[in-house]
Amino acid sequence: MAQALAFEPVRLPPEAEALRADVRAFVADTLAPDFLRNSDFGSGHDAEFSRALGARGWIGMTWPERYGGGGRSFFERYVVTEELLAAGAPVEAHWIADRQSGPVMLRYGTEAQREFFLPRIIRGECFFSIGMSEPDSGSDLASVRTTASQVQGGWLLNGTKLWTSGAHRNHYMITLVRTEPQGDNRHAGLSQFIVDLKNSDGLTVRPIANMAGDRDFNEVVFEDCFVPDEHLLGTAGNGWEQVTSELGYERSGPERFLSSFRLLVELIRAVGPDPEPAQAAAIGRLAGHLVTLRNMSISVAGMLQSNHNPVVEAALVKELGNNFEKELPEVVRLVAPANAGRLFRLTLEDTLLHAPSFSLRGGTREILRGMIARGLGLR
Ligand SMILES: Cc1cc2nc3c(=O)[nH]c(=O)nc-3n(C[C@H](O)[C@H](O)[C@H](O)COP(=O)(O)OP(=O)(O)OC[C@H]3O[C@@H](n4cnc5c(N)ncnc54)[C@H](O)[C@@H]3O)c2cc1C
């Protein structure tokens, strides 16, 4: 029988709302007013900006204070994240480390790993990549073929990772590999390692250009690449449980419906106070969808704050959110004013070029729909 999913209405508490003005003032002081902004978390790698955010205490906000974290709530983190994305701030450098590498280390890492990595991430000095996908393993992640075999003092990695965003710029990558041959249980025998992308022998990072001409993702090849025992993350063989929890963090934030947001802002600016009826209808419809998605997304933040693991709810918000952020440039294109200015045109072009990737990264829509169906008891 089908089960319902509940999205309890959540109001952001005053201490979270209070941060909004601080972030807006910081962005206004730090970024040039007319620079092309898109609100896609995956574009805009700016180490200096990340260090400035770190100095403000806006990285690792929910992490324990003993590592330099803010000890703050998921709601406070939500407001800072939302404001940075809405402003089109260049958040890519620290994004993965803040969103998922740090949390996965807090949950599964050794004390030595936490003490070494977390303060550096929090200061905006240490950036991470995700090493999950491979040439023949994307949706079916348990089929990864990269191996790690144990040697004196560590492990030798062999295989290839693909679509590794930022690996040519970032310092480390948490990677999923097979440490035991695959048996009947495909999820057994997988492990995670923290790989040093800057100082490892036997590791090659090859950038891949995307259709927009950017060089954001890479192929990462391991040929007898040595990783010391201290960089095994969690328990050998427990990689599936760990990577699944990491994907929960990866799918739960406002970045899964805000990627095209700047284009809506530019449309409203371009049509001015007296829109045509079709323009007013389009803006009203998009704003209605946006508000609903935001309410659902804040409800997911509430689940995280209450220590729940909202895997299915996060998948649902990501699936609906990806629909919205892909539909937005198509709707805007139809009602765009003929005399719209340069910034509007650039934002539209940029969003249209990147939109195909929104529903692929972080898990494709077919995979998410399968998870949602299972969560609803329909499969
Ligand atoms: C911009 C971008 C950045 C990325 N960054 C990273 C990164 O940093 N690190 C990383 O590890 N990966 C990254 N990826 C890879 C991403 O996670 C994969 O592209 C995604 O998981 C899909 O895997 P695939 O490309 O191998 O496609 P496939 O898994 O081969 O899927 C191809 C198509 O088949 C469908 N399909 C597959 N299996 C099923 C099924 N069982 N039922 C129904 N339909 C199915 C899929 O939905 C899809 O439409 C990135 C991708 C993009 C686009």
PDBQT file of the ligand as one rigid body, heavy atoms in Angstrom, charges set to zero:
ROOT
HETATM    1  C1  LIG A 401      27.874  18.594 -14.050  1.00  0.00    +0.000 C 
HETATM    2  C2  LIG A 401      28.174  17.240 -13.497  1.00  0.00    +0.000 A 
HETATM    3  C3  LIG A 401      29.066  17.123 -12.456  1.00  0.00    +0.000 A 
HETATM    4  C4  LIG A 401      29.357  15.855 -11.931  1.00  0.00    +0.000 A 
HETATM    5  N1  LIG A 401      30.272  15.769 -10.920  1.00  0.00    +0.000 NA
HETATM    6  C5  LIG A 401      30.582  14.562 -10.409  1.00  0.00    +0.000 A 
HETATM    7  C6  LIG A 401      31.569  14.445  -9.386  1.00  0.00    +0.000 A 
HETATM    8  O1  LIG A 401      32.140  15.434  -8.929  1.00  0.00    +0.000 OA
HETATM    9  N2  LIG A 401      31.888  13.215  -8.922  1.00  0.00    +0.000 N 
HETATM   10  C7  LIG A 401      31.274  12.087  -9.385  1.00  0.00    +0.000 A 
HETATM   11  O2  LIG A 401      31.578  11.006  -8.880  1.00  0.00    +0.000 OA
HETATM   12  N3  LIG A 401      30.346  12.153 -10.383  1.00  0.00    +0.000 NA
HETATM   13  C8  LIG A 401      29.989  13.361 -10.899  1.00  0.00    +0.000 A 
HETATM   14  N4  LIG A 401      29.058  13.457 -11.913  1.00  0.00    +0.000 N 
HETATM   15  C9  LIG A 401      28.528  12.223 -12.493  1.00  0.00    +0.000 C 
HETATM   16  C10 LIG A 401      27.068  11.944 -12.173  1.00  0.00    +0.000 C 
HETATM   17  O3  LIG A 401      26.909  11.540 -10.831  1.00  0.00    +0.000 OA
HETATM   18  C11 LIG A 401      26.609  10.864 -13.166  1.00  0.00    +0.000 C 
HETATM   19  O4  LIG A 401      26.592  11.452 -14.455  1.00  0.00    +0.000 OA
HETATM   20  C12 LIG A 401      25.235  10.327 -12.847  1.00  0.00    +0.000 C 
HETATM   21  O5  LIG A 401      25.229   9.621 -11.637  1.00  0.00    +0.000 OA
HETATM   22  C13 LIG A 401      24.734   9.400 -13.978  1.00  0.00    +0.000 C 
HETATM   23  O6  LIG A 401      25.677   8.417 -14.281  1.00  0.00    +0.000 OA
HETATM   24  P1  LIG A 401      26.156   8.170 -15.804  1.00  0.00    +0.000 P 
HETATM   25  O7  LIG A 401      26.559   9.482 -16.380  1.00  0.00    +0.000 OA
HETATM   26  O8  LIG A 401      27.128   7.055 -15.779  1.00  0.00    +0.000 OA
HETATM   27  O9  LIG A 401      24.833   7.722 -16.584  1.00  0.00    +0.000 OA
HETATM   28  P2  LIG A 401      24.160   6.293 -16.580  1.00  0.00    +0.000 P 
HETATM   29  O10 LIG A 401      24.125   5.741 -15.199  1.00  0.00    +0.000 OA
HETATM   30  O11 LIG A 401      24.812   5.463 -17.638  1.00  0.00    +0.000 OA
HETATM   31  O12 LIG A 401      22.696   6.640 -17.013  1.00  0.00    +0.000 OA
HETATM   32  C14 LIG A 401      22.340   6.944 -18.374  1.00  0.00    +0.000 C 
HETATM   33  C15 LIG A 401      20.823   7.111 -18.417  1.00  0.00    +0.000 C 
HETATM   34  O13 LIG A 401      20.196   5.859 -18.063  1.00  0.00    +0.000 OA
HETATM   35  C16 LIG A 401      19.283   6.049 -16.971  1.00  0.00    +0.000 C 
HETATM   36  N5  LIG A 401      19.305   4.903 -16.076  1.00  0.00    +0.000 N 
HETATM   37  C17 LIG A 401      20.405   4.307 -15.549  1.00  0.00    +0.000 A 
HETATM   38  N6  LIG A 401      20.035   3.293 -14.735  1.00  0.00    +0.000 NA
HETATM   39  C18 LIG A 401      18.678   3.256 -14.732  1.00  0.00    +0.000 A 
HETATM   40  C19 LIG A 401      17.695   2.449 -14.066  1.00  0.00    +0.000 A 
HETATM   41  N7  LIG A 401      18.052   1.472 -13.229  1.00  0.00    +0.000 N 
HETATM   42  N8  LIG A 401      16.395   2.715 -14.295  1.00  0.00    +0.000 NA
HETATM   43  C20 LIG A 401      16.013   3.715 -15.133  1.00  0.00    +0.000 A 
HETATM   44  N9  LIG A 401      16.903   4.509 -15.801  1.00  0.00    +0.000 NA
HETATM   45  C21 LIG A 401      18.207   4.293 -15.594  1.00  0.00    +0.000 A 
HETATM   46  C22 LIG A 401      19.800   7.281 -16.247  1.00  0.00    +0.000 C 
HETATM   47  O14 LIG A 401      18.772   7.910 -15.494  1.00  0.00    +0.000 OA
HETATM   48  C23 LIG A 401      20.295   8.145 -17.402  1.00  0.00    +0.000 C 
HETATM   49  O15 LIG A 401      19.236   8.854 -17.985  1.00  0.00    +0.000 OA
HETATM   50  C24 LIG A 401      28.736  14.690 -12.455  1.00  0.00    +0.000 A 
HETATM   51  C25 LIG A 401      27.821  14.829 -13.512  1.00  0.00    +0.000 A 
HETATM   52  C26 LIG A 401      27.547  16.082 -14.040  1.00  0.00    +0.000 A 
HETATM   53  C27 LIG A 401      26.569  16.182 -15.180  1.00  0.00    +0.000 C 
ENDROOT
TORSDOF 0
